[in-house]
Amino acid sequence: MLSGAAAFAALPTFSVLQAQASSGHDRHSGHGAGNGGSTTSGTGAAAGGGGGGTDQAVMTNHAGHAGFAGGSVVPERAGIDPTAILRDFDRGRTSTLPDGRTLREWDIVAVDKDFEIAPGITFPGWSYNGRIPGPTLWAREGDALRIHFTNAGSHPHTIHFHGIHRASMDGTPGIGAGSIAPGQSFTYEFDATPFGTHLYHCHQSPLAPHIAKGLYGGFIIEPKEGRPPADDEMVMVMNGYNTDGGDDNEFYSVNGIPFHFMDFPVEVKQTALVRIHLINVLEYDPINSFHVHGNFFHYYPTGTMLTPSEYTDTISQVQGQRGIVEIRFPYPGKYMFHAHKTEFAELGWMGFFEVSAS
């Protein structure tokens, strides 16, 4: 059933796991024949050509480098720039309503688009505004919001926002506007509440592929009175890619490209307060996690509180769960961060913080 590209995708990333694979261990042995309508598939050939031992060579690890020979796919080729997404908060077009409140408006378009997520592996994505994840929408608590949605894709889609709003604005098929057909548009209108770190995603059936193919993004609502100022603020969306049409993932990433932050570390300053909006939209796996080396952080579940719930170096999130990580690095250097699920890390969900001296 697997194409050459999908077989490449199914291989574990590092040489130690290659030994396991060659001895007969196959993480895809439990795959079903499909996923209820997903058309996701891997295309293209592994970098360097196919046949013989090429796939094995491509996946050889290089110390301190990404898990692909030649590194992760550069943003210009991938069609996604995870580093740019880190600090790209879209505050929309603003105006003032008669009651004095701020109105924020955005245009979001669902569009089919191919992305090269790993060397030679093309993922046929469904995206919001041509990127995975979609734009990170930022608002302040109490703002009036209007999201003008157009479906330029080939399937019915919706936008479902996590938050408090009327049922007619929920982006659920059969309620309000329901499914938005290809070529059709709808405007979602509601107020920004509650404050916190939220997300949005397509809620069209079959739900799993509509999310897994890329229709999701961050939705940040700042408290009305604000939070204590951070020196650096960013968003990290944890996701995966199902490239063989089965019922699990072959690649994992933060902000869209496996191993990107191994090759392009997240640059931060020593002792600076770094605030990370961490969002898990991983489909086909029940849980994801975030772990940082050489440090601890304060964690605010869902971002709906102004005091942290714990001080730790590892947290777990189920799909749709999110929170705020606040961290300061007391020492300069290079510190790894990754999923504390070895399989996820070795298939792309790992990177580095590069901490420069203050």
C-alpha positions as CSV (number, residue, x, y, z in Angstrom):
1,M,0.0,0.0,0.0
2,L,2.9,2.3,0.7
3,S,4.4,4.3,-2.1
4,G,8.2,4.9,-2.2
5,A,7.7,8.2,-0.5
6,A,5.4,6.9,2.2
7,A,7.8,4.1,2.9
8,F,10.5,6.7,3.3
9,A,8.2,8.6,5.7
10,A,7.6,5.6,7.8
11,L,11.2,5.0,8.6
12,P,12.4,6.1,12.1
13,T,14.7,9.1,12.0
14,F,17.8,8.2,13.8
15,S,20.3,5.4,13.3
16,V,19.5,3.7,16.6
17,L,15.9,3.3,15.4
18,Q,17.1,2.2,12.0
19,A,18.6,-0.8,13.6
20,Q,15.2,-1.6,15.2
21,A,13.5,-1.3,11.8
22,S,16.0,-3.6,10.1
23,S,15.4,-6.2,12.8
24,G,11.7,-6.3,12.0
25,H,10.1,-3.6,14.2
26,D,7.5,-1.6,12.2
27,R,5.4,1.1,13.8
28,H,2.8,0.9,11.0
29,S,1.9,-2.7,11.4
30,G,-1.4,-1.7,13.0
31,H,-2.5,0.7,10.2
32,G,-6.0,0.4,8.9
33,A,-6.8,0.8,5.2
34,G,-7.9,4.4,5.5
35,N,-9.0,7.2,7.8
36,G,-12.6,7.8,6.9
37,G,-12.2,9.9,3.8
38,S,-8.7,11.4,4.1
39,T,-7.0,12.0,0.8
40,T,-3.6,12.7,2.5
41,S,-0.7,10.9,0.9
42,G,3.0,11.2,0.4
43,T,4.4,12.0,-3.0
44,G,7.9,12.5,-4.4
45,A,11.1,10.7,-3.8
46,A,13.6,10.8,-1.0
47,A,16.4,13.3,-1.4
48,G,19.2,11.8,-3.4
49,G,17.0,9.4,-5.4
50,G,15.3,6.1,-4.6
51,G,16.2,2.4,-4.5
52,G,18.8,0.4,-2.7
53,G,20.0,1.9,0.6
54,T,19.1,5.5,-0.3
55,D,16.3,5.8,2.3
56,Q,18.5,4.5,5.0
57,A,21.2,7.0,4.0
58,V,18.8,9.9,3.9
59,M,17.6,9.3,7.5
60,T,21.1,9.0,9.0
61,N,21.5,11.4,11.9
62,H,24.2,14.0,12.1
63,A,25.3,15.2,15.5
64,G,23.6,18.4,16.4
65,H,21.8,18.5,13.1
66,A,18.3,17.7,11.8
67,G,17.4,14.1,11.2
68,F,17.5,14.3,7.4
69,A,20.7,14.3,5.3
70,G,21.1,17.9,4.3
71,G,18.9,19.1,7.1
72,S,15.2,20.2,7.2
73,V,13.5,21.6,4.2
74,V,14.3,25.3,3.9
75,P,11.3,27.6,4.2
76,E,11.5,28.9,0.7
77,R,11.1,25.3,-0.6
78,A,8.7,24.1,2.1
79,G,6.2,26.9,1.7
80,I,6.1,27.3,5.5
81,D,8.5,29.4,7.7
82,P,8.2,28.1,11.3
83,T,10.6,30.9,12.5
84,A,8.4,33.6,11.1
85,I,5.3,32.0,12.5
86,L,6.8,32.1,16.0
87,R,6.3,35.8,16.5
88,D,3.7,36.5,13.8
89,F,0.6,37.7,15.8
90,D,-2.1,39.0,13.4
91,R,-4.0,41.8,15.2
92,G,-6.4,42.3,12.2
93,R,-7.8,45.5,10.8
94,T,-9.0,47.7,13.7
95,S,-11.7,50.4,13.9
96,T,-13.8,51.8,16.8
97,L,-17.5,51.0,17.3
98,P,-20.0,53.6,18.4
99,D,-19.9,52.1,22.0
100,G,-16.1,52.7,22.0
101,R,-15.0,49.1,21.7
102,T,-12.4,48.0,19.3
103,L,-13.5,46.0,16.3
104,R,-11.0,43.6,14.8
105,E,-11.5,42.1,11.3
106,W,-9.6,39.4,9.4
107,D,-9.9,37.7,6.0
108,I,-9.3,34.0,6.1
109,V,-9.3,31.8,3.0
110,A,-9.3,28.0,2.9
111,V,-7.1,26.9,0.0
112,D,-5.6,23.6,-1.1
113,K,-1.8,23.8,-1.2
114,D,1.1,21.4,-1.5
115,F,3.9,21.7,1.1
116,E,7.3,20.0,1.0
117,I,7.5,19.0,4.7
118,A,10.6,16.7,4.4
119,P,13.2,16.3,1.7
120,G,11.3,15.0,-1.3
121,I,8.1,14.5,0.6
122,T,5.1,16.6,-0.6
123,F,2.1,16.9,1.7
124,P,-1.2,17.9,-0.1
125,G,-2.5,20.2,2.6
126,W,-5.7,22.1,3.2
127,S,-4.7,25.4,4.7
128,Y,-6.0,28.7,6.0
129,N,-4.3,31.6,4.1
130,G,-1.8,29.2,2.5
131,R,0.1,28.2,5.6
132,I,0.2,25.4,8.2
133,P,-0.6,26.4,10.9
134,G,-3.0,29.2,9.8
135,P,-2.4,32.8,11.0
136,T,-2.3,33.4,14.8
137,L,-5.2,35.8,15.5
138,W,-4.6,38.2,18.4
139,A,-7.3,40.2,20.2
140,R,-7.9,41.9,23.6
141,E,-10.6,40.7,25.9
142,G,-13.9,42.4,25.1
143,D,-13.0,43.3,21.5
144,A,-15.7,42.7,18.8
145,L,-14.4,40.3,16.2
146,R,-15.4,39.7,12.6
147,I,-13.7,36.9,10.6
148,H,-14.6,37.0,7.0
149,F,-14.2,33.4,5.8
150,T,-14.0,32.3,2.1
151,N,-13.7,28.7,1.1
152,A,-11.5,28.5,-2.0
153,G,-10.8,24.8,-1.4
154,S,-12.2,21.7,-3.0
155,H,-14.2,20.5,0.0
156,P,-16.7,22.0,2.4
157,H,-15.0,23.6,5.4
158,T,-15.8,25.7,8.5
159,I,-13.9,27.7,11.2
160,H,-14.7,26.6,14.7
161,F,-13.2,28.9,17.4
162,H,-12.5,27.8,20.9
163,G,-14.1,30.4,23.2
164,I,-17.5,31.7,24.2
165,H,-20.0,32.7,21.5
166,R,-23.5,32.1,20.1
167,A,-24.3,28.7,18.6
168,S,-24.8,30.2,15.2
169,M,-21.2,31.3,15.2
170,D,-19.8,27.9,16.2
171,G,-18.6,26.7,12.8
172,T,-20.4,23.4,13.3
173,P,-22.2,21.7,10.3
174,G,-25.9,21.9,10.6
175,I,-25.9,24.8,13.0
176,G,-26.1,28.4,11.8
177,A,-24.3,28.8,8.5
178,G,-23.0,25.3,9.0
179,S,-20.7,23.9,6.3
180,I,-19.3,26.5,3.9
181,A,-19.3,25.0,0.4
182,P,-16.4,25.6,-2.1
183,G,-16.8,29.1,-3.5
184,Q,-19.0,30.3,-0.7
185,S,-18.2,32.8,2.2
186,F,-19.5,33.6,5.7
187,T,-18.6,36.1,8.4
188,Y,-18.2,34.8,12.0
189,E,-19.0,37.5,14.6
190,F,-18.5,37.3,18.3
191,D,-16.7,39.0,21.2
192,A,-13.3,38.1,22.4
193,T,-13.8,36.1,25.6
194,P,-12.5,34.5,27.8
195,F,-8.9,35.7,27.8
196,G,-6.3,32.9,27.2
197,T,-4.5,30.9,24.7
198,H,-7.0,29.3,22.3
199,L,-7.2,27.8,18.8
200,Y,-9.4,27.5,15.8
201,H,-9.9,24.7,13.3
202,C,-12.2,23.2,10.7
203,H,-15.1,21.2,12.1
204,Q,-16.3,19.6,8.9
205,S,-16.8,15.8,8.8
206,P,-14.9,13.6,8.6
207,L,-13.3,15.7,11.3
208,A,-9.9,14.0,11.7
209,P,-8.6,14.6,8.1
210,H,-10.0,18.1,8.0
211,I,-7.8,19.0,11.0
212,A,-4.9,16.8,10.2
213,K,-4.5,18.2,6.7
214,G,-3.7,21.6,8.1
215,L,-6.9,23.6,8.9
216,Y,-6.0,25.0,12.3
217,G,-4.3,28.0,13.9
218,G,-3.7,29.9,17.2
219,F,-6.2,32.3,18.7
220,I,-4.8,34.5,21.5
221,I,-7.0,36.7,23.7
222,E,-5.0,39.1,25.9
223,P,-6.5,40.0,29.3
224,K,-8.2,43.4,29.3
225,E,-5.7,44.7,31.8
226,G,-2.8,42.9,30.1
227,R,-0.3,40.5,31.5
228,P,3.1,41.4,33.0
229,P,5.2,42.3,30.0
230,A,7.4,39.6,28.5
231,D,10.7,40.4,26.7
232,D,9.9,37.9,24.0
233,E,6.5,36.4,23.1
234,M,5.9,33.6,20.6
235,V,3.5,30.8,19.6
236,M,4.3,27.1,19.1
237,V,1.7,24.9,17.4
238,M,2.4,21.2,17.8
239,N,1.2,19.1,14.8
240,G,1.8,16.0,12.8
241,Y,1.5,14.7,9.2
242,N,-0.2,11.5,8.1
243,T,1.4,10.8,4.7
244,D,0.4,7.3,3.9
245,G,-3.4,7.4,4.4
246,G,-3.3,5.3,7.5
247,D,-4.4,6.1,11.0
248,D,-1.3,7.7,12.5
249,N,1.5,10.1,11.7
250,E,4.8,9.7,9.9
251,F,6.2,13.2,10.8
252,Y,5.8,15.6,13.8
253,S,6.7,19.3,14.1
254,V,6.3,22.6,15.7
255,N,4.9,25.4,13.4
256,G,4.8,23.1,10.4
257,I,8.2,21.8,9.4
258,P,9.9,18.7,11.1
259,F,13.3,19.5,12.5
260,H,13.2,23.1,11.5
261,F,14.3,24.4,14.9
262,M,17.3,22.0,14.9
263,D,18.7,23.9,11.9
264,F,17.2,27.3,12.8
265,P,17.3,27.5,16.6
266,V,14.9,29.8,18.4
267,E,17.1,32.8,19.4
268,V,16.5,34.3,22.9
269,K,18.4,36.4,25.3
270,Q,19.9,35.3,28.6
271,T,17.6,36.1,31.6
272,A,14.8,37.5,29.3
273,L,11.3,36.5,30.1
274,V,10.1,34.3,27.2
275,R,6.4,33.7,26.9
276,I,5.3,30.8,24.7
277,H,1.7,30.1,23.7
278,L,1.9,26.3,23.3
279,I,-1.0,24.7,21.4
280,N,-1.5,21.0,20.6
281,V,-3.5,20.2,17.4
282,L,-1.9,16.8,16.9
283,E,-4.4,14.4,15.3
284,Y,-4.2,10.5,15.3
285,D,-2.2,10.5,18.6
286,P,-3.9,10.9,22.0
287,I,-1.3,13.0,23.7
288,N,1.6,15.3,23.0
289,S,4.2,16.9,25.3
290,F,6.8,19.7,25.7
291,H,10.2,19.3,27.5
292,V,13.1,21.7,27.7
293,H,16.6,20.8,28.7
294,G,18.7,22.5,31.4
295,N,15.8,24.6,32.7
296,F,12.4,24.8,34.3
297,F,9.4,26.9,33.4
298,H,6.1,28.2,34.9
299,Y,3.0,26.8,33.2
300,Y,-0.5,28.4,32.9
301,P,-3.1,25.9,31.6
302,T,-5.2,27.4,28.8
303,G,-3.7,30.8,29.7
304,T,-7.0,31.7,31.6
305,M,-5.2,32.4,34.9
306,L,-2.6,35.0,35.8
307,T,-0.9,32.7,38.2
308,P,0.9,29.5,37.1
309,S,-0.2,26.0,38.1
310,E,3.2,24.5,38.3
311,Y,6.9,24.9,37.9
312,T,8.3,22.1,35.8
313,D,10.4,21.1,32.8
314,T,7.8,18.8,31.1
315,I,4.0,19.2,30.4
316,S,1.5,17.1,28.5
317,Q,-1.4,18.2,26.3
318,V,-4.2,16.2,24.7
319,Q,-5.5,17.4,21.3
320,G,-7.0,20.9,21.5
321,Q,-5.3,21.5,24.9
322,R,-3.0,24.5,25.2
323,G,-1.3,26.8,27.7
324,I,1.4,29.4,28.3
325,V,5.0,28.5,29.1
326,E,7.0,31.3,30.8
327,I,10.8,30.7,31.0
328,R,14.0,32.5,31.7
329,F,17.4,31.0,30.7
330,P,20.0,31.9,33.4
331,Y,22.9,30.7,31.3
332,P,23.8,31.2,27.7
333,G,24.2,28.2,25.4
334,K,22.2,25.8,23.2
335,Y,19.3,24.0,24.9
336,M,17.2,21.4,23.3
337,F,13.4,21.3,23.5
338,H,11.2,18.4,22.2
339,A,8.3,16.1,22.8
340,H,9.1,13.8,25.7
341,K,7.8,11.0,23.5
342,T,10.9,9.6,21.8
343,E,9.1,8.6,18.6
344,F,7.7,12.1,18.1
345,A,11.1,13.7,18.8
346,E,12.9,11.4,16.4
347,L,10.4,12.0,13.6
348,G,10.7,15.7,13.7
349,W,9.4,17.3,17.0
350,M,12.7,18.7,18.4
351,G,14.7,21.9,18.2
352,F,17.0,24.2,20.1
353,F,16.9,27.4,22.0
354,E,20.0,29.5,21.2
355,V,20.6,31.6,24.3
356,S,22.9,34.6,23.8
357,A,24.6,36.4,26.7
358,S,22.8,39.5,27.9
